[in-house]
Amino acid sequence: MTDQSPSTLGIGTDVKWTIPADISSRTDIDNIKVWRSSSENENYTELAQIDYSGSSPLYYDVTGNRGYSYLVTFLASMAPYESPWHITFFPPLPSEARLIEFIRRATPEVIAKTMTDEDFLNGLYLAVQIFNTYPPETSFSLANFPRSHQAYLIGLGQLTALTSRFLPISIRDWAYSEPGGVVMQIDRGAKMNQAMEIISKVYTQYLPLVKMDFAWDFPMGVGTVQLPLSMGGVVSRGLLNVLDIFTSTGR
């Protein structure tokens, strides 16, 4: 849900946050302070104070933009009490929401319905970082990622989103047996791991080929390289990744 209409997109910005468990368990919280700074780690000033409704709220900063950093604190005016700061996040932009929808439709409903847009968006952020750090290094963001390669980003984003969301799932697996020989075992962790291995194999196979498209635009990733082998040196993983590119393309 957003306070902005299509006509105001790009004018100001929405800011969202989740309610921490230690706050939701209290009955005396009645206000939320919204803080803003041009630097993520310092010099925050109070921007607004809004009523606390007990749900995950949203604030529309009419003079703000995504270049600012925002924090919130929770108040109990009768205590008096003010919580430590908590981080905030921005709702997906239309271009991001479109990528999220692709991933959601490609994810089994039983899993997708347990995940939020923010879960998928975080997966996409991680996917871009993985893509950028594989040689040759690039510096794309979700905003300027090449449209011709978005299919790869969607698949890798699904993998990172599911991995981040369901990594601890195996701790909830369990087995049950009776003396008569009845055995019941829930092993969701192994099934999830198998699915992720299959997806990972597909996308890591094609990553060198995809990055080859950028090798000549970002020459720091390729070129003449001295191999430190004559004195017993070890080739770095980054260099081996570059060599993988040429091996996979037959060059």
NORMO-V104435 format. One record per residue. N is the residue number from 1. SS is DSSP state (H for helix, E for strand, L for the rest). D_CENTER is the distance of its C-alpha to the mean C-alpha in Angstrom with 2 decimals. Layout:
n=N ss=SS d_center=D_CENTER
n=N ss=SS d_center=D_CENTER
//
This chain:
n=1 ss=L d_center=19.36
n=2 ss=L d_center=20.01
n=3 ss=L d_center=23.12
n=4 ss=L d_center=23.10
n=5 ss=L d_center=25.19
n=6 ss=H d_center=24.82
n=7 ss=H d_center=27.57
n=8 ss=H d_center=25.77
n=9 ss=L d_center=22.40
n=10 ss=L d_center=22.05
n=11 ss=L d_center=24.54
n=12 ss=L d_center=23.08
n=13 ss=E d_center=19.66
n=14 ss=E d_center=18.37
n=15 ss=E d_center=16.83
n=16 ss=E d_center=15.52
n=17 ss=L d_center=15.25
n=18 ss=L d_center=15.69
n=19 ss=L d_center=19.04
n=20 ss=L d_center=19.18
n=21 ss=H d_center=21.46
n=22 ss=H d_center=24.13
n=23 ss=H d_center=24.41
n=24 ss=H d_center=24.52
n=25 ss=L d_center=27.31
n=26 ss=L d_center=29.47
n=27 ss=L d_center=31.94
n=28 ss=L d_center=32.90
n=29 ss=L d_center=29.79
n=30 ss=L d_center=30.91
n=31 ss=E d_center=29.04
n=32 ss=E d_center=25.77
n=33 ss=E d_center=25.82
n=34 ss=E d_center=23.33
n=35 ss=E d_center=23.24
n=36 ss=E d_center=22.43
n=37 ss=E d_center=22.68
n=38 ss=L d_center=22.56
n=39 ss=E d_center=21.47
n=40 ss=L d_center=18.48
n=41 ss=L d_center=20.71
n=42 ss=E d_center=24.07
n=43 ss=L d_center=26.49
n=44 ss=L d_center=25.00
n=45 ss=E d_center=27.46
n=46 ss=E d_center=27.72
n=47 ss=E d_center=26.86
n=48 ss=E d_center=27.77
n=49 ss=E d_center=28.68
n=50 ss=E d_center=28.05
n=51 ss=E d_center=29.25
n=52 ss=L d_center=27.27
n=53 ss=L d_center=27.30
n=54 ss=L d_center=25.57
n=55 ss=L d_center=22.72
n=56 ss=L d_center=19.27
n=57 ss=L d_center=20.57
n=58 ss=E d_center=19.75
n=59 ss=E d_center=21.59
n=60 ss=E d_center=22.53
n=61 ss=E d_center=23.38
n=62 ss=L d_center=25.90
n=63 ss=L d_center=26.33
n=64 ss=L d_center=22.75
n=65 ss=L d_center=20.07
n=66 ss=L d_center=16.51
n=67 ss=L d_center=18.20
n=68 ss=L d_center=19.13
n=69 ss=E d_center=17.47
n=70 ss=E d_center=18.10
n=71 ss=E d_center=18.86
n=72 ss=E d_center=20.80
n=73 ss=E d_center=23.60
n=74 ss=E d_center=25.47
n=75 ss=E d_center=29.27
n=76 ss=E d_center=32.17
n=77 ss=L d_center=35.08
n=78 ss=L d_center=37.79
n=79 ss=L d_center=36.70
n=80 ss=L d_center=35.97
n=81 ss=E d_center=32.41
n=82 ss=E d_center=29.29
n=83 ss=L d_center=26.11
n=84 ss=L d_center=24.08
n=85 ss=L d_center=21.34
n=86 ss=E d_center=17.95
n=87 ss=E d_center=14.80
n=88 ss=L d_center=13.91
n=89 ss=E d_center=11.32
n=90 ss=L d_center=12.20
n=91 ss=L d_center=12.56
n=92 ss=L d_center=11.52
n=93 ss=L d_center=14.18
n=94 ss=H d_center=16.45
n=95 ss=H d_center=15.19
n=96 ss=H d_center=11.55
n=97 ss=H d_center=13.17
n=98 ss=H d_center=15.18
n=99 ss=H d_center=12.48
n=100 ss=H d_center=11.03
n=101 ss=H d_center=14.70
n=102 ss=H d_center=15.29
n=103 ss=H d_center=12.79
n=104 ss=H d_center=14.17
n=105 ss=H d_center=17.65
n=106 ss=L d_center=17.18
n=107 ss=L d_center=16.11
n=108 ss=L d_center=19.13
n=109 ss=H d_center=19.87
n=110 ss=H d_center=20.41
n=111 ss=H d_center=16.77
n=112 ss=H d_center=15.26
n=113 ss=L d_center=17.29
n=114 ss=L d_center=15.78
n=115 ss=L d_center=12.18
n=116 ss=L d_center=11.29
n=117 ss=H d_center=9.96
n=118 ss=H d_center=7.36
n=119 ss=H d_center=6.39
n=120 ss=H d_center=6.44
n=121 ss=H d_center=4.98
n=122 ss=H d_center=1.42
n=123 ss=H d_center=3.53
n=124 ss=H d_center=5.25
n=125 ss=H d_center=4.35
n=126 ss=H d_center=5.00
n=127 ss=H d_center=7.64
n=128 ss=H d_center=9.17
n=129 ss=H d_center=9.60
n=130 ss=H d_center=11.19
n=131 ss=H d_center=13.23
n=132 ss=H d_center=14.39
n=133 ss=H d_center=15.56
n=134 ss=L d_center=17.59
n=135 ss=L d_center=21.11
n=136 ss=L d_center=22.18
n=137 ss=L d_center=19.51
n=138 ss=L d_center=18.18
n=139 ss=L d_center=16.47
n=140 ss=L d_center=14.77
n=141 ss=L d_center=12.16
n=142 ss=L d_center=11.01
n=143 ss=L d_center=14.29
n=144 ss=L d_center=16.57
n=145 ss=L d_center=15.21
n=146 ss=L d_center=18.47
n=147 ss=H d_center=19.13
n=148 ss=H d_center=21.19
n=149 ss=H d_center=18.30
n=150 ss=H d_center=15.83
n=151 ss=H d_center=16.95
n=152 ss=H d_center=15.67
n=153 ss=H d_center=12.21
n=154 ss=H d_center=12.20
n=155 ss=H d_center=13.42
n=156 ss=H d_center=11.18
n=157 ss=H d_center=8.05
n=158 ss=H d_center=10.02
n=159 ss=H d_center=10.78
n=160 ss=H d_center=7.56
n=161 ss=H d_center=6.58
n=162 ss=H d_center=10.22
n=163 ss=H d_center=10.54
n=164 ss=H d_center=8.23
n=165 ss=H d_center=9.97
n=166 ss=H d_center=13.36
n=167 ss=H d_center=13.92
n=168 ss=H d_center=16.55
n=169 ss=H d_center=18.22
n=170 ss=H d_center=21.15
n=171 ss=H d_center=22.46
n=172 ss=H d_center=23.45
n=173 ss=L d_center=25.42
n=174 ss=E d_center=29.16
n=175 ss=E d_center=32.57
n=176 ss=E d_center=35.82
n=177 ss=E d_center=39.34
n=178 ss=L d_center=42.90
n=179 ss=L d_center=46.19
n=180 ss=L d_center=47.23
n=181 ss=L d_center=44.60
n=182 ss=L d_center=41.96
n=183 ss=E d_center=38.49
n=184 ss=E d_center=35.14
n=185 ss=E d_center=31.87
n=186 ss=E d_center=28.28
n=187 ss=L d_center=26.09
n=188 ss=H d_center=22.78
n=189 ss=H d_center=21.00
n=190 ss=H d_center=23.13
n=191 ss=H d_center=22.63
n=192 ss=H d_center=18.83
n=193 ss=H d_center=19.17
n=194 ss=H d_center=21.63
n=195 ss=H d_center=19.52
n=196 ss=H d_center=16.56
n=197 ss=H d_center=19.25
n=198 ss=H d_center=20.66
n=199 ss=H d_center=17.51
n=200 ss=H d_center=16.72
n=201 ss=H d_center=20.38
n=202 ss=H d_center=20.34
n=203 ss=H d_center=17.49
n=204 ss=H d_center=18.51
n=205 ss=H d_center=22.00
n=206 ss=H d_center=21.32
n=207 ss=H d_center=19.06
n=208 ss=H d_center=22.28
n=209 ss=H d_center=23.89
n=210 ss=H d_center=21.17
n=211 ss=H d_center=21.02
n=212 ss=H d_center=24.81
n=213 ss=L d_center=24.67
n=214 ss=L d_center=23.58
n=215 ss=L d_center=25.92
n=216 ss=L d_center=28.71
n=217 ss=L d_center=26.72
n=218 ss=L d_center=25.22
n=219 ss=H d_center=28.28
n=220 ss=H d_center=26.96
n=221 ss=H d_center=25.48
n=222 ss=L d_center=28.86
n=223 ss=L d_center=32.53
n=224 ss=L d_center=35.29
n=225 ss=L d_center=34.06
n=226 ss=L d_center=36.43
n=227 ss=L d_center=35.91
n=228 ss=L d_center=36.74
n=229 ss=L d_center=38.54
n=230 ss=L d_center=42.21
n=231 ss=L d_center=42.05
n=232 ss=L d_center=40.02
n=233 ss=L d_center=36.61
n=234 ss=L d_center=33.32
n=235 ss=L d_center=31.17
n=236 ss=L d_center=27.64
n=237 ss=H d_center=24.65
n=238 ss=H d_center=23.62
n=239 ss=H d_center=27.12
n=240 ss=H d_center=27.14
n=241 ss=H d_center=24.03
n=242 ss=H d_center=26.04
n=243 ss=H d_center=28.99
n=244 ss=H d_center=27.02
n=245 ss=H d_center=26.52
n=246 ss=H d_center=30.28
n=247 ss=H d_center=31.12
n=248 ss=H d_center=29.02
n=249 ss=H d_center=30.63
n=250 ss=L d_center=34.09
n=251 ss=L d_center=34.58
//
